[in-house]
């Protein structure tokens, strides 16, 4: 059972082509007050996985103050959830390399994984996977934000 959260961070990423113009969207929701803060951004040449990671990173960066927030990250990205709950300890132990041998390939998006790991360490963070495009209102809103940001990044505002 996930501990009660001070903040629920909903995120999504989108990319038109992979690589191609991409965007991310995030909603920071205070469950007590129901206050919602919307965030989004884009990159003209990126990948979907980079945008999924960036949404979580930017959501965590947006937390204010020095409080050790309890954050529940809700995302449709299995890549983010598995990365932070199953794979990251092995990557760190292998110096950000895949496999048991330190000579393996570098973990893709290691720069973002390192940033996310550092930010998550400042807070009490849990990760929850939900199905994408399944009518989840906050996920659908994050998708709209991400797609709009990807369009802006592509110059199609």
Secondary structure, 3 states (H helix, E strand, C coil): CCCCCCEEEEEEEEEEECCEEEEEEEEEECCCCCCEEEEEEEEEEECHHHHHHHHHHHHHHCCCCCCCCEEEEEECCHHHHHHHHHHHHHHHHCCCECCCCCCCCECCCHHHHHHHHHHHCCCEEEEEECCCCCCCHHHHHHHHHHHHHHHHHCCCC
